[in-house]
Amino acid sequence: MLAHRRSPRAPRRIRYAHATSRSSRAVGAVLLALVLAGCPKESGPRLEVEAGTQHGLLARSFGGVMDSAGDSVCWRDVKMSGIGKLTVRYSNGEGAGDAVDVTYRGAAIGRIALPNCIAGGPWAGACGTASTQIPAQQGSGELCLVGVGTGWIGALDYAQLGATLPSPTSSPSPGPAPSPSPSPAPSPSPAGCAGDQECEDGNLCTEDRCEHGSCTYAASDSCGSIVPLYDGSTVLEPPLVEETATALVSRWGDRARDRHARESQFQAYEHYLSHYWEHRAAAVEIVDRVAKGGTTITFHVTTEWKLKEGQEEFRLFFRGINTVAEYSDNRTMTRIDDLHYTHDVSYNSREHRPLRIGDAMEFELSQFLDSPPRGRDNYYGTTMLYVVGKGLVPWEGSGPLRDSRPIPERELLGGGTTVHRSESAEPDNVFLQLTQNASPQNAQRFVRGRRVQHTSFVDGAHDESPANPAWTTQAGKAGPFYVDESCTACHPNNGRALPPAVGAALERYVVRVGDASGAPDPLLGFVLQPRGVGGPGEGDAILQGWTLEGGLRSPRFAFTGASPSHFSARIAPPLVGLGLLEAIPEDAVLAREDPGDANGDGISGRASVVTDPESGVPRLGRFGWKAAQATLRHQAAAAFRSDIGVTSRVFPDPDCGTSQVGCGARRVEVSDVDLDDLAAYLALLGVQARRDSDDPVVELGEELFAAAGCTGCHTPTFVTTSFHPFAELAGQTIRPYSDLLLHDMGPGLAATLPEGNASGAEWRTPPLWGIGLTAGPSGGETYLHDGRARTLKEAILWHGGEGQRARDAFASLPASDQEALLTFLRSL
């Protein structure tokens, strides 16, 4: 693990550093990527290699990268010219016939045999080197090493293109491997390498020094600092909007709907039909030539199932006179083949004239499927608003017909991901929606991930329509101990959970347990898991009652079974906007740190620094009440393990105490594909727009919110990184009202259990977007980490510690001003 060191008030710098573990396959896999990534300033190919050079070193010290056949490590952007050889230094201690396949740009180009040569498989390339000749390559693309065989490939130490690596100076005798100190890689020494110099090829951090090429210097704040999730080397999706000389091109992904957007009498637009993950997404490309002086806009539509002939409907220009789903231009598309359709429009049928820049053109795709394998045939699509010459925009209904118009930019809390306002009278479903700017390749991935979220890992049942089949692949994975059997059991409609009745168990909470230092409880592990497979669980946490003082309530808990000495009860939070939080640049968050309260405002927020469970590098914690996870993939994997008792490649060990028995074996139960699909679903849940921003009371409340000091933690605005791999989330101006930092909120809100580097009193600032819509998805209102606050006013009055000044400022306001501030919060 990398050490993180910083002076109390020094701003934390972001640098690229690498773990030195020789035994972790996951650490090694990320080392490969990081060594090639270099510094943030690098934006071109990760590595350029020409025939005859000695500069083909791909990575150093990536030990234990292959656990089994199919495991791989990849360099995503390697440029080669005439290279015909790849060499690795390796150890292999189990099984004959093990090898690594070499693939380049998706094609197999060679195989390196790794004979079984060291019993027990010690580290450090003890077997020496192995090579393969590969066909001379030209171009740039992804280079991968993929494990082949039945055994565990003990370690790959170095890999190099174009030249043979030197053999190790000594070969350890068979037996357990020591923990070696790092060996410098045979790469050129950068001129003038010293001290705090910016890296050219990445820097390797050890316990007491940093390696930079062949020079070393003392570890400091810049060695072992937070490693960004995304940078100029991240592989990006195609852009959502692209300008050419002749057209403005917009790309968008859709999912099937039951009814039309304005049919509130049916309340059947925002929800999901049976089999929604099967063949019911679509991709649309809009080629707007009017934007560049032409006369026509062309819609290219790709479906996942053939549409019925004569019913490939595409509606344009909302009219809404006879029905709320009437359009003035309703024609069939031109069929190219069973999955591809096209549609041209050059005429504004509402105003009876040719199209021109600025025209607001509402459209809706119908998916009338031609006999799909399961589920019904007829579906509609999402109602979208396209402004000629500008692109797709989130919309709201206006006037007696609820005609569409763009939502004001100041109300787009999620930037382009903000979904259009609901017109279908489904307040319980507002947090279930795909981002408004969904990319074509992610609509299907989103619905696949949604299926994971709604599946029981006890019996595989889907928890919505009874017509949905059980997913038998997932059945039997929950436990042996768990909190509940599915994600939705704790997250109703993706909203925040509510406390149970007095005397009932905390079914929608996670109760973390441990000792005074935060170490796991020896009999329970990190989380109390009240259910068991085939028998009792670890015991229940019960809401014993509420203590009222000064009009504010706090919970009293009791335990059945084992009684932990230290615990922290945390209610399930809302899930919208999480992908955007992952996309906030690390430096934007770290810039708001003030651990010593240098500006004297009483707020001394600090970043949660967590260890990436797959790479071992330090990351910025973002998710959970204590910001304990850095990515949505890790957050989902952690919830699988603690909440459902399902292990993954991220967390293969079950949640066990040191003295606990029968809590499960180390293994991988949920697949990487299903885990990544779930993470994608969480990342792409759209944020609802703010409301009534031009209301004078709301405007006054916003001013009072800032004047009271609330924005000292609830930061209104960020701009997301342009390097996020999901095109929907990149480069968005968002308004989450959170700084993602840890703040000491005083003894009133303190738990008895610390977590990571967060004390019991420290909590991550929760985002406020969607807070005014809480009652719809949740069926009621409660706030704060344990659900104690019944209203937003109570939540504010519970603020202590770093929030005390803002709390006191609010409490001192006249009642009318307090209500104005609360009205502003309800507008979010």
Salt bridges, closest charged atoms under 4 A:
ASP67 OD2 - ARG25 NE 3.42
ASP71 OD2 - ARG25 NE 3.66
ASP71 OD1 - ARG649 NH1 3.47
ASP101 OD1 - ARG111 NE 2.50
ASP157 OD2 - ARG89 NH2 2.59
ASP196 OD2 - ARG13 NH1 2.78
ASP196 OD1 - ARG15 NH1 3.61
GLU198 OE2 - ARG13 NH2 2.73
GLU200 OE2 - LYS41 NZ 3.36
ASP201 OD2 - ARG60 NH2 3.98
GLU211 OE1 - ARG60 NH1 3.77
GLU211 OE2 - ARG209 NH2 3.37
GLU242 OE1 - ARG251 NH2 2.90
GLU243 OE1 - LYS292 NZ 2.58
ASP258 OD2 - HIS271 NE2 3.06
ASP258 OD1 - ARG376 NH2 2.92
GLU263 OE2 - ARG259 NH2 2.87
GLU270 OE1 - ARG257 NH1 3.26
GLU278 OE2 - ARG374 NH2 2.23
GLU285 OE2 - ARG251 NE 3.41
GLU312 OE2 - ARG335 NH2 2.75
GLU313 OE1 - ARG315 NH1 2.62
GLU326 OE2 - ARG319 NH1 2.79
ASP329 OD1 - ARG331 NE 2.72
ASP337 OD1 - HIS340 ND1 2.83
ASP338 OD1 - ARG335 NH1 3.66
GLU351 OE1 - ARG353 NH2 2.85
ASP359 OD1 - ARG353 NH2 2.75
GLU362 OE1 - ARG262 NH2 2.58
GLU364 OE1 - HIS260 ND1 2.83
GLU364 OE1 - ARG315 NH2 2.82
ASP370 OD2 - LYS306 NZ 3.51
ASP377 OD2 - LYS308 NZ 3.44
GLU396 OE2 - ARG405 NE 3.06
GLU396 OE1 - ARG421 NE 2.63
ASP403 OD2 - ARG350 NH2 2.94
GLU411 OE1 - ARG421 NH2 2.29
GLU423 OE1 - ARG402 NE 3.08
ASP463 OD1 - HIS454 ND1 2.77
GLU464 OE1 - ARG450 NH1 2.69
GLU464 OE1 - HIS454 ND1 3.87
GLU464 OE1 - HIS462 NE2 3.76
ASP484 OD1 - ARG531 NH1 3.20
GLU485 OE1 - ARG531 NH1 3.87
GLU582 OE1 - HIS724 NE2 3.04
GLU586 OE2 - ARG622 NH2 2.97
GLU593 OE2 - ARG6 NH2 3.93
GLU593 OE1 - ARG12 NH1 2.87
ASP612 OD2 - ARG619 NE 2.89
ASP612 OD1 - HIS634 NE2 3.64
GLU614 OE2 - ARG633 NH2 2.99
GLU614 OE1 - HIS634 NE2 2.98
ASP653 OD2 - ARG666 NH1 2.82
GLU669 OE2 - ARG667 NH2 2.97
ASP672 OD1 - ARG633 NH2 3.66
ASP672 OD2 - ARG649 NE 3.17
ASP676 OD1 - ARG633 NH1 2.48
ASP677 OD1 - ARG445 NE 3.65
ASP677 OD2 - ARG448 NE 2.84
GLU702 OE1 - ARG690 NH2 3.03
ASP739 OD2 - HIS743 NE2 2.79
GLU755 OE1 - ARG512 NE 3.57
GLU755 OE1 - ARG570 NH1 2.57
GLU762 OE1 - ARG606 NH2 2.75
ASP786 OD2 - HIS785 NE2 3.46
ASP786 OD2 - ARG788 NH2 2.78
GLU794 OE2 - ARG790 NH2 2.90
GLU802 OE1 - HIS743 ND1 2.64
ASP808 OD1 - ARG807 NH1 3.18
GLU819 OE2 - ARG826 NH2 2.29
